[in-house]
Amino acid sequence: MLDSISNIILSKLMKLKEDERQEYIEILSLLKPVPKLGRREAKNIFEMQFAEVENMRRMIDTDNGAITAMEMFYDCSKESLMRYTVITFYHAFNYMLSQLEHIDNIERMNLNKKPKQEMIDDGIKELNRFGVLNTLDALAKDYGKSPLEVEQWSYGLVYSLMWKRRIESDIDDNRNERIKRKN
């Protein structure tokens, strides 16, 4: 394993052999997240369109997808990204990863709810195959919009509405439990 790296530009890193590139990436992944890419400021992930954030989440695991995600997050072209040094790029890339991890964590904490056994028996898990479409469909129905329109709303708005729905669902469950106990 490498114990030091040269601060080459990103395009040169991408041309290295896979094992050499992985050694670089192991070191670069330890860099502190910084919300700037040179002079470019990162977008506020909560203000980005819901579709953009979901696309970033899906594509982050491949080299080309990660570059496309960075293009969206820092509003710059692939060509300009390739000219940044790897240290500058990875400070910014690690920031984007930290923001995606942050929203994963708050969603897991605030939106995930274990389904009741009755719902599991009824086949609720079958809906999981539709992923984020379930969210878009539910909000579209609530607001008389198409899922494509909801997809253009800010991530922060969609997240807040889903969190509100979760709290309302918890309140309904509590009320139903109280009614059951009284009977």
C-alpha positions, 0 to 999 in steps of 0.5 A: 500500500502507498504511504504517500501520493502525488497530487496529480490531476483527476484525469491522470488518476482515472488513467492509472491501472485499477490497483494503483487507482484504488491505492490512491482512493484509499488514501484520498477517502481519508481527507476531511470533507470540504464544501468547496471545489476550488472556488465552487460552493457545494449546493445545499442538498436540501434545496436540490431537486428531489430527482437530482438527489435520488440520481446522485444516490444511485450513481455514486458507486461507479467512476462515471456516476460519481463524476456525474454526481459531482457535476450536479452537486458543484454545478460544473462540467466533467472537463473542469472536474478532470482538471482539479488536483486529486486532493482538491477533488476528494475534499469536495467529493468526500463532502458530497458523500458526507451529505448523502450519508447525512440524508440517509441517516435522517431518513432512516431515523425519521422516516423508516417504520417497521411494518406491522405483521398484518401489513407484512402478511398482506404483502406490503413488502412487495411495494419495496420493489418500487423504491422511491416511486412509492414516495412520489406516488403518495405525494402526487396523490395528496397534492393532485400532481403527477409523480414527475412534478413531485420529482422536481420539488426540492429534496427538503420539501419532499423529506419534510412532507414525508416526515410529517406523514410519518408523524401523522401515521404514528399519531393514528397508530397511538389513537387506534391502540388507545381505542383497542385498549378501551374496548 
